[in-house]
Amino acid sequence: MPNGYKIIDLKGLSVVALGTTIVGTHAAIAETDKPTLVCGINKNGTLLRNQYVAFNLSGTSYVGTLGNGDTITVTSADLVTIVTPE
């Protein structure tokens, strides 16, 4: 594996429960085998710290867990959702 990490910038766009389209996110995750640092995470208007996320492919979507336990999902249509587990 090459050295370094891949930065995925969500651009501070507010990700709401129904999801927010952030163009290029799915492809950016798919094209790397490096650890992924997700930046610009804005959950419902609250900026979260930058953090490493291990994404796994589930069907055609990438799914990972944020440091606070929330699940982040990126569909093949670049729809990004962040859900707090119940």
Phi and psi in degrees as a GROMACS rama.xvg file:
@    title "Ramachandran Plot"
@    xaxis  label "Phi"
@    yaxis  label "Psi"
@TYPE xy
-63.9152  155.297  PRO-2
-70.8792  159.142  ASN-3
97.8139  -163.902  GLY-4
-147.63  163.393  TYR-5
-101.238  129.649  LYS-6
-95.8008  125.646  ILE-7
-109.336  112.291  ILE-8
-100.717  114.909  ASP-9
-82.6895  3.81184  LEU-10
62.4416  18.2313  LYS-11
70.2992  7.79277  GLY-12
-69.1993  135.742  LEU-13
-69.6172  117.728  SER-14
-91.9152  116.667  VAL-15
-102.894  170.923  VAL-16
-54.8749  -36.5966  ALA-17
-79.4541  -9.18535  LEU-18
100.346  158.142  GLY-19
-134.486  133.283  THR-20
-81.0284  122.474  THR-21
-125.375  98.3299  ILE-22
-57.7443  133.151  VAL-23
93.0694  -7.27918  GLY-24
-66.2748  -47.7259  THR-25
-60.3463  -46.5901  HIS-26
-63.4613  -38.0737  ALA-27
-63.3409  -38.321  ALA-28
-71.7332  -43.045  ILE-29
-64.6175  -31.5215  ALA-30
-86.0912  3.47353  GLU-31
-124.597  151.636  THR-32
-117.434  11.7743  ASP-33
-87.0379  161.409  LYS-34
-56.7774  147.889  PRO-35
-111.082  121.403  THR-36
-101.521  117.123  LEU-37
-97.3171  125.21  VAL-38
-119.442  163.008  CYS-39
67.3056  34.5185  GLY-40
-80.774  120.405  ILE-41
-126.984  101.994  ASN-42
-97.5337  109.207  LYS-43
51.0906  39.7859  ASN-44
92.3443  -2.50713  GLY-45
-107.6  118.463  THR-46
-74.5116  129.575  LEU-47
-102.748  158.539  LEU-48
-67.306  155.613  ARG-49
-65.1782  142.845  ASN-50
-157.246  153.054  GLN-51
-76.9154  138.376  TYR-52
-131.92  129.87  VAL-53
-92.2009  107.446  ALA-54
-89.1693  139.691  PHE-55
-121.184  143.193  ASN-56
-79.2227  125.903  LEU-57
-127.264  100.438  SER-58
68.5086  -117.873  GLY-59
-109.129  8.06048  THR-60
-109.267  154.248  SER-61
-102.371  134.074  TYR-62
-127.737  135.648  VAL-63
-145.336  171.134  GLY-64
-117.271  128.32  THR-65
-78.4458  165.523  LEU-66
-60.2079  -25.3949  GLY-67
-89.4663  4.18167  ASN-68
95.7974  -10.4521  GLY-69
-65.3874  150.148  ASP-70
-100.533  129.664  THR-71
-109.482  131.419  ILE-72
-126.293  136.257  THR-73
-125.104  114.282  VAL-74
-81.9057  168.761  THR-75
-65.071  -16.4321  SER-76
-93.1245  12.6796  ALA-77
66.9433  22.483  ASP-78
-83.4276  118.696  LEU-79
-105.025  127.73  VAL-80
-126.312  148.662  THR-81
-128.055  121.945  ILE-82
-124.81  134.174  VAL-83
-85.6007  125.303  THR-84
-65.0904  149.805  PRO-85
